[in-house]
Amino acid sequence: MRANWRRPLIHALLRVTGSPVPSALDDARRAAALAPEALRALQEERLVQLLQHAWKHTDYYRRVLEEAGVVRAGAVDLACYDRLPLLTKEVLRSEAAALRARALPDSRKPFVNRTGGSTGQPCEFWQDSTYDAVNTADKLHHFELFGKQIGEAELKIWGAQRDLVRDTGSTAARIKNFLYHRNVASCATLSSESIREIVERINRIRPRLIWSYVDGAFAIARYAEQHGLAIHAPAAVFCGGGTFLPPMRTAIEKAFGCPAVNFYGSREMGVVAGQCAEGQGLHITSHSHVVEVLDEAGRAVLDRDGDLVLTSLANYAMPFLRYQIGDRGRLASKPCACGSPFPVLESVSGRSMESLLRADGSLVSPIYLITLLGGTLGSGPVERFQIVQEAIDRVTLKLVIDGSFAEERVSADVALVQQKLADAMGAGCQVTTERVAEIPRQPSGKYLYTVCNVSPMAPSLEGLRAAGEGGS
Ligand SMILES: [Zn+2]
């Protein structure tokens, strides 16, 4: 193993610059060593502090916390916390000014952030430097569990253009990347050339850890497998940014020769949960988050799928209390078999919008569809595609065609992708193709391969798993 001279240097720089990251990292380590009851007590203590702050310094929470009986004359009653109305994206937009704290402790520097807007208009919100440090520390702490220390080489394979620009677009960012031994690759679009480039880069850098959009890692894994490309094995591939299905785990672990780690977080909430080093459940960062799972009636449930409702204990600039993020998950009633005090999120799945619906009610993973049709891209006439489901029995495949190809070749390729999609959607679904000049991006700059305009009955993860398994 190569000597890691960066680690002591980074630690020294963090201390000298007064960064809050080292103490947040110590806090995460301490939390992991607590008994479950002590960790719950710590979580409650932090929730009480946050509620007092929200009540005191934001107009919105002053009103709703009083109405729900959570805070009365400054005194917090946690027994009423589940009566607090959910923070929806609509509330986030309409009450933006009233949600922002009028005052903050001096140590917390506020900054603006925004959601990706993959399922609607992007939404702006405020976070602060303490939240940012906790988010970084929770990530570093989880990397440690899989044997990756600060300063060891890492590769980030990312899909969001905005983050790629932030991570590589300035001299300061490049110096930081050098210091942290971090490399950044884009999976915003993946052609066979770009996949080969990324694989060559991995083999050259030999990263200790890869942190990737799950669809990006999956596409690379499938391509490497199909073309017999050998990939240097890191300690782990951390996967985020989408629903992590069993066939993806299998393909990524095989191609990269290491564990594929399910990692759940978001721009609004930071690192919410990361997979256990010994099992497949995810440890919830309960020193910095409160995670609830609610059924259709809004009741808290364990051991079954429901809507995820999240509270960040770290963000004081704009408190997110009982935030309905739009993802689904399942909380375990039992503690993790590894002995960790963190509660376990057994599974987490992305927005149902991501998947298409088969007539039999099962879901078709968009990643599966992308991979299926993506093979037809590359050097052929199909430049881009988007699958739009208008009804349970009707799907339109929009195609951007490269005009330099002969019509015969275009027709043959279009017929091929149409047939593949029809096979994937199953009997009873009509697939039509439409040639378009352009497929517009989302306001976030995100490009959607699949758009589902059918409102699904709350999909179960079993449905997702079945769709993923059956499709691979
Ligand atoms: Zn565990």
Boltz pocket constraint, residues with backbone or C-beta under 6 A from the ligand:
constraints:
  - pocket:
      binder: B
      contacts: [[A, 276], [A, 277], [A, 278], [A, 279], [A, 281], [A, 283], [A, 336], [A, 337], [A, 338], [A, 339], [A, 340]]
      max_distance: 6.0
